[in-house]
Amino acid sequence: MENVFWISALLVGYVYVGYPLLIALLARFRRSPRKEYFRPRTWPFISIIVAARDEGARLPARVRNLLETFYPGEREIIVVSDGSTDGTAEALAPFADDIRLIELPAGGKAQALNTGTAAARGEVLVFADVRQRFAEDALRELIANFTDETVGAATGQLVLDCEAGESESTVGDGVGFYWKYEKWQRCNESRVRSTLGATGAIYALRRQLWRPLPPDTLLDDVLAPMRTVLAGYRIVFDERAIAFDRAAPDVSVESRRKTRTLAGNYQILAIEPRLLVPFVNPVWWQYVSHKFGRLLVPWALVGLFASSVALAGKNALFTSALVLQLTFYGLAAIGAWLEAVSVPHDDGDRSCDAQFERAEPLTPVKEAR
């Protein structure tokens, strides 16, 4: 049991503390190439693809935001309606001259993205969701990364309202802290070589590197970019390319999101097992430490708790470990109970989308250069 205890504890510690510190140390000694911008009239033609289902109420504002976002080159906006029945076409009628609307039977986001990319004419594909909003110069900053021929995909920075303490979410503080930690880690991975996937709200990909997604794909923003890595390219994280969003309103929504992410990462390994093969995956160490390691953490936590129970009477170390775990899980259970009894449950839409719809758009802050 002692072996189980130490292996479990070391695995959890390595994934969440050891590896992030190691990648941060390596990043300090890695000189990032200076970011360049395309010369006037040489910016690539981009295709912005938005997949949506029953988002007619929000799409006009989103399309307006994409049209108003500054970009020095040509662009097209493709909205793929995935079986919408809420009058999406009518809602977008005022933008008929500015966008291409493709209407499909309901088939899922992956099918919608496959259809959108097949119709795209741009050299670079930009993927965006309905809920978020781009900062004024997000497209320019994102696409500038493709001046580097080694870059296959680029992801921007998603800024949540809870990071500035402006969220009404009951889990905003925890989500904000974790998201800052996650972005810090992605930034360091990008500096060392390549980050491991993208932020679904704002990412771009060279068109020739796109491969159709399996119909049931859960995490297109990880699978598609990681395929570019397997093809020998890099994914860069650009903190200047900003999209704005709001945190999940409560623990139930955040829990569903994390469950989907966990399931999606298992699915990606089934689709692309090459990611676990050294020398085939150029960022094998990073992928195993960051993505695969997190898939093992839940099992390590079970092993840690079970071994702590079995060893608690042996010495003070094991007893203390058990007490700490019981305290942590107990506080988490109390927090979940308090939220359940204090947050009113109504028949309205409690999703992140609904929260964003009711709120005023966040004002982008343009950085000085």
ABEGO torsion letter per residue (X at the ends): XAAAAAAAAAAAAAAAAAAAAAAAAAAAABBBBBBBBBBBGABBBBBBBBBBBGAAAAAAAAAAAAAABBBABBBBBBBBBBGBAAGAAAAAAAAAAABBBBBBBBAEAAAAAAAAAAABABABBBBBBAABBBBAAAAAAAAAAAABAABABBBBBBBBAAAAGABABAAAAAAAAAAAAAAAAAAAAAAAABBBEBBAABBBBBAAABBBBBAABABAAAAAAAAAAAAGBBBBBBAABBBBBBBBABAAAAAAAAAAAAAAAAAAAAABAAAABBGABAAAAAAAAAAAAAAAAAAAAAAAAAAAAAAAAABAAAAAAAAAAAAAAAAAAAAAAAAAAABBBBABBABAAAAAAABBBBBBBBBBX
